[in-house]
Amino acid sequence: MADVTIADHASPAARTGIITLARHGEPALSRKVRLNAPEYGAWWARYEVGGLKDGQSPPDGLIQIARDADVIIASTRRRAIETANAVVAGKAYAADEAFIEAPLPPPPWPTWIRMSPKRLGFFARFWWWFFDHHGGQETRAQAEARADRAADRLIALADQGQDVLVLAHGFFNWMIARSLKRRGLTKLLDQGHGYWSLKRFRRT
């Protein structure tokens, strides 16, 4: 009888899981105001502790992803927890502060400059990202290190064949996605940065 080589009994390559990063639903706090920089700081503090606007329904696709997921992780912010509760249908999930949003300290502007929270948020992020204006909060370097750790954790779960769903925040999800791409994962889907939007990755 001919010798049987290891290759004859080699099992097919193990399946790697899919990592899904989902942004929370629309928050209740109104953006229909005009604020100066200090007022924006107070507005963002309220946003950080607030929940979702009433009357929203999660997309069917996200509900299906939650149904199929082996591991679900939510940020500890209320808007992320309420998002998780809306999509998991009673399924267990972990709440982890490692997935909270990167900070948005108000830009160092004079108080006579006033604009919408959306525009002020853009400039706050610009100052934080490019000029390291953190106001004693988490720095860009610290947030990037946190995103890298989160990416490594998600990859470890996916490499075990588990599908992972993260319910968190727009910009920090983008930072995790950036880390996943740098680690060689393939982007399967990118719905942008809107509420309920998805980014999906897999090692190929």
PyMOL commands that set and color helices and strands:
alter all, ss='L'
color gray80, all
select helices_A, chain A and resi 6-9+37-49+60-68+78-87+97-99+117-131+140-159+170-182
alter helices_A, ss='H'
color red, helices_A
select strands_A, chain A and resi 19-23+71-74+94-95+164-168+186-190+198-202
alter strands_A, ss='S'
color yellow, strands_A
deselect
rebuild
show_as cartoon
